[in-house]
Amino acid sequence: MSRPRSLRRDLALGLSGAIVLLWTVATLSAAYVVREEMDETFDSALQETAERLLPLALSGGPDDTAPAPRRIARAGEHGENLTWVVRDAEGTVRLWSPDARAETFARPVPAGFSTAGRHRFYAVSDLSGRWTLSIAEPLSNRREAVRETLVAFVAPMLLLLPLIPALVVWRTRASLARLGDLSREVQGRDETDLRPLATQGLQVELLPLRDAVDRLMARLGRAIAAERGFTANAAHELRTPMAAALAQAQRLIAEAPEALRPRAERLEQELKRLARLAAKLLDLSRAEGAAVLAETPQDLAPILEIVVDEAREGPEGHRLRHEIGALEARMDPDAFAILARNLIENALRHGEGAVEVTLGQEGLRVTNGGPALAPDLLARIPQRFARGTGTQEGSGLGLAIAAGITRGAGWRLALASPIPGRPDGFEARAIPPQPRIA
């Protein structure tokens, strides 16, 4: 299973990568522009130097007198960045600078700018065309100038570059702080807390999300209220006509001739079974709804005592044994009563021997005797209308209702057969969620 992606991480990586990419493109563009501008500057200086140097080199004699071939004396101890030679119309070198090398000016240089080997050249002639001065500049000078300029520009940025991801992460975390608050508020809600979200200071992009969640919770609240109202109304509407029909059946039994009495008694039994099935279906609807959680923890011990007392009044009530301790949990009292009633009724109806009911911090535990169930049957009986191998008639909904209530309340329904530590019997345990240890 892939790890969920982090919005904060994606933004930090994306922004950092984009900044570094743009900075790299900007640096390369700046390097290109600096190189072009440097070339123009150096070419201009090369041209200016050549045009000023030619008259000075020829100033030693009259215009029609050729300078004697000689090397110009060095003015001092220093290296020359620019070297030059003066050629006559036949291409013979007449004058040359102190550091001029023969291999640099081995061949005449074309007029204007040119590049050959490791030098940049500029050649200019006097007005008569008899003399040509060729000046050379090592390309390494230009490269060094460009390199030093870029180093001065890039070095501070390289030192600051590692701070960019940290700055982006810090700013992203600060910008998404409200989103984190909203996420934690939503995550901390449960099925019973349908109030509007209270996170303040949200950015305009998050307001539609908050408003959509508020509308969803409002719709959910109306649906829960409608479901509760339907359950209550259906229970009232069904019980009244069934009670009337059952009363008519009992009256029919009392008044019917001997030949019709068995059929009237079967009608009474079917009406009782239908009443029980309707009650179970209503319980199942309640269990699968969203009304099994209470807003605050409830003391469940008194509720279980009432359920046990009601069960004792039945024909199998003498089989009940109970040990009720303290347990507070966030379960709706009516839902817990339905849960306990179904587990106890299931044990009394389908089990044998004593039925033990225990309540404590570990939850509700109901056990009964009887043959052990096969593993496949044990896994199937919490489903709707699934029945065991017993001969007692049932609706097949008792354990399904218990499973729905425990699931909706965040509890866990654990079934075991045989009972741990015994060779037979059946055990049903409703286990509440354990508190988290900080």
Secondary structure as the mmCIF struct_conf table of DSSP 4:
data_model
#
loop_
_struct_conf.conf_type_id
_struct_conf.id
_struct_conf.beg_label_comp_id
_struct_conf.beg_label_asym_id
_struct_conf.beg_label_seq_id
_struct_conf.end_label_comp_id
_struct_conf.end_label_asym_id
_struct_conf.end_label_seq_id
HELX_LH_PP_P HELX_LH_PP_P1 SER A 2 SER A 6
HELX_RH_AL_P HELX_RH_AL_P1 LEU A 7 ALA A 57
TURN_TY1_P TURN_TY1_P1 LEU A 58 GLY A 60
BEND BEND1 GLY A 61 GLY A 61
TURN_TY1_P TURN_TY1_P2 ASP A 63 ASP A 64
BEND BEND2 THR A 65 THR A 65
HELX_LH_PP_P HELX_LH_PP_P2 ALA A 66 PRO A 69
STRN STRN1 ARG A 70 ARG A 71
HELX_LH_PP_P HELX_LH_PP_P3 ILE A 72 ARG A 74
BEND BEND3 GLY A 76 GLU A 77
BEND BEND4 ASN A 81 ASN A 81
STRN STRN2 THR A 83 ARG A 87
TURN_TY1_P TURN_TY1_P3 ALA A 89 GLU A 90
STRN STRN3 VAL A 93 TRP A 96
TURN_TY1_P TURN_TY1_P4 PRO A 98 ASP A 99
TURN_TY1_P TURN_TY1_P5 ALA A 102 PHE A 105
BEND BEND5 ALA A 106 ARG A 107
HELX_LH_PP_P HELX_LH_PP_P4 PRO A 108 PRO A 110
BEND BEND6 ALA A 111 ALA A 111
STRN STRN4 GLY A 112 ALA A 116
TURN_TY1_P TURN_TY1_P6 GLY A 117 ARG A 118
STRN STRN5 HIS A 119 SER A 125
TURN_TY1_P TURN_TY1_P7 LEU A 127 SER A 128
BEND BEND7 GLY A 129 ARG A 130
STRN STRN6 THR A 132 PRO A 138
HELX_RH_AL_P HELX_RH_AL_P2 LEU A 139 LEU A 160
TURN_TY1_P TURN_TY1_P8 LEU A 161 PRO A 162
HELX_RH_AL_P HELX_RH_AL_P3 LEU A 163 SER A 175
TURN_TY1_P TURN_TY1_P9 LEU A 176 LEU A 176
HELX_RH_AL_P HELX_RH_AL_P4 ALA A 177 GLN A 187
TURN_TY1_P TURN_TY1_P10 GLY A 188 GLY A 188
TURN_TY1_P TURN_TY1_P11 GLU A 191 THR A 192
HELX_LH_PP_P HELX_LH_PP_P5 ARG A 195 LEU A 197
BEND BEND8 GLY A 201 GLY A 201
TURN_TY1_P TURN_TY1_P12 VAL A 204 LEU A 206
HELX_RH_AL_P HELX_RH_AL_P5 LEU A 207 GLU A 255
BEND BEND9 ALA A 256 ALA A 256
TURN_TY1_P TURN_TY1_P13 GLU A 258 LEU A 260
HELX_RH_AL_P HELX_RH_AL_P6 ARG A 261 ALA A 287
TURN_TY1_P TURN_TY1_P14 GLU A 288 ALA A 290
BEND BEND10 GLU A 295 THR A 296
STRN STRN7 GLN A 298 ASP A 299
HELX_RH_AL_P HELX_RH_AL_P7 ALA A 301 ARG A 312
TURN_TY1_P TURN_TY1_P15 GLU A 313 GLU A 313
BEND BEND11 GLY A 314 GLY A 314
TURN_TY1_P TURN_TY1_P16 PRO A 315 GLU A 316
HELX_RH_3T_P HELX_RH_3T_P1 GLY A 317 ARG A 319
STRN STRN8 LEU A 320 ILE A 324
STRN STRN9 GLU A 328 ALA A 329
BEND BEND12 ARG A 330 ARG A 330
HELX_RH_AL_P HELX_RH_AL_P8 PRO A 333 HIS A 350
STRN STRN10 GLU A 352 GLY A 360
TURN_TY1_P TURN_TY1_P17 GLN A 361 GLU A 362
STRN STRN11 GLY A 363 GLY A 369
BEND BEND13 GLY A 370 GLY A 370
HELX_LH_PP_P HELX_LH_PP_P6 PRO A 371 ALA A 374
HELX_RH_AL_P HELX_RH_AL_P9 PRO A 375 ARG A 380
TURN_TY1_P TURN_TY1_P18 ILE A 381 PRO A 382
BEND BEND14 GLN A 383 GLN A 383
TURN_TY1_P TURN_TY1_P19 ARG A 384 PHE A 385
BEND BEND15 THR A 389 THR A 389
BEND BEND16 THR A 391 GLN A 392
BEND BEND17 GLY A 396 GLY A 396
HELX_RH_AL_P HELX_RH_AL_P10 GLY A 398 GLY A 408
TURN_TY1_P TURN_TY1_P20 ALA A 409 GLY A 410
STRN STRN12 ARG A 412 ALA A 416
BEND BEND18 SER A 417 PRO A 418
HELX_LH_PP_P HELX_LH_PP_P7 ILE A 419 ILE A 419
TURN_TY1_P TURN_TY1_P21 PRO A 420 GLY A 421
BEND BEND19 ARG A 422 ASP A 424
STRN STRN13 PHE A 426 ILE A 431
HELX_LH_PP_P HELX_LH_PP_P8 PRO A 432 ILE A 437
#
